[in-house]
Amino acid sequence: MTSLNRTIVLNTLIKHETLTIDDIGKEKNLGLVPAPNHLQFLLDELVESGHIHTLDGVFPCTYTITTKGIIEGRRLGQEK
């Protein structure tokens, strides 16, 4: 069983570039059904680290990948 982690979230945003919080949490995008609190924790952590950004003035909350996030997602994907 796969558990939600930074790599999955980053690779989802690399694939789609920009997603709302509702779309990020869909099984078809992550490949699993996340616990909402865990997903929000990872998103907050990735925003704080600069790997993703939230779009200002957009509702619902919308996230977009940064260049730093793309590099990190690819790096983490190669560690397997």
C-alpha positions as CSV (number, residue, x, y, z in Angstrom):
1,M,0.0,0.0,0.0
2,T,1.4,3.4,-1.0
3,S,1.1,6.2,1.5
4,L,1.0,9.9,0.5
5,N,4.3,11.6,0.5
6,R,6.1,14.7,-0.9
7,T,7.1,12.9,-4.1
8,I,3.6,12.0,-5.0
9,V,2.3,15.5,-4.4
10,L,5.2,17.1,-6.3
11,N,4.8,14.7,-9.3
12,T,1.1,15.4,-9.4
13,L,1.7,19.1,-9.6
14,I,4.5,18.6,-12.1
15,K,2.1,16.7,-14.3
16,H,-0.8,19.2,-14.0
17,E,1.2,22.5,-13.2
18,T,-1.8,24.0,-11.3
19,L,-4.6,22.4,-9.3
20,T,-7.2,23.4,-6.8
21,I,-7.1,21.8,-3.4
22,D,-10.1,19.7,-4.4
23,D,-8.5,18.4,-7.5
24,I,-5.2,17.6,-5.8
25,G,-7.1,15.4,-3.4
26,K,-8.7,13.3,-6.0
27,E,-7.7,9.6,-6.3
28,K,-7.3,10.0,-10.1
29,N,-4.6,12.6,-9.6
30,L,-2.7,11.2,-6.6
31,G,-3.3,7.5,-7.2
32,L,-4.7,7.1,-3.7
33,V,-7.3,8.7,-1.5
34,P,-5.4,10.9,1.0
35,A,-6.4,11.8,4.5
36,P,-7.3,15.4,4.2
37,N,-5.2,16.5,7.2
38,H,-2.1,14.7,5.9
39,L,-2.5,16.2,2.4
40,Q,-2.9,19.7,3.9
41,F,0.2,19.2,6.0
42,L,2.3,18.2,3.0
43,L,0.9,21.1,0.9
44,D,1.7,23.6,3.7
45,E,5.2,22.1,4.1
46,L,5.8,22.4,0.3
47,V,4.6,26.0,0.2
48,E,6.9,26.9,3.2
49,S,9.9,25.3,1.4
50,G,9.1,27.1,-1.8
51,H,8.5,24.0,-3.9
52,I,4.9,25.1,-4.6
53,H,3.0,28.4,-4.4
54,T,-0.6,29.3,-3.8
55,L,-2.3,31.6,-6.3
56,D,-3.4,34.9,-4.7
57,G,-7.0,35.8,-4.7
58,V,-8.2,32.5,-6.1
59,F,-10.9,30.4,-4.4
60,P,-10.8,27.5,-3.8
61,C,-7.1,27.5,-2.8
62,T,-5.1,26.7,-5.9
63,Y,-1.5,25.4,-5.9
64,T,1.1,25.7,-8.6
65,I,4.5,24.0,-9.0
66,T,7.7,26.1,-8.9
67,T,11.0,25.5,-10.7
68,K,12.4,24.4,-7.3
69,G,9.6,22.0,-7.0
70,I,10.1,20.5,-10.4
71,I,13.8,19.9,-9.7
72,E,13.0,18.3,-6.3
73,G,10.2,16.1,-7.7
74,R,12.5,14.7,-10.4
75,R,15.3,14.2,-7.8
76,L,13.0,12.3,-5.4
77,G,11.7,10.2,-8.3
78,Q,15.2,9.1,-9.2
79,E,15.9,7.9,-5.6
80,K,13.7,4.9,-6.0
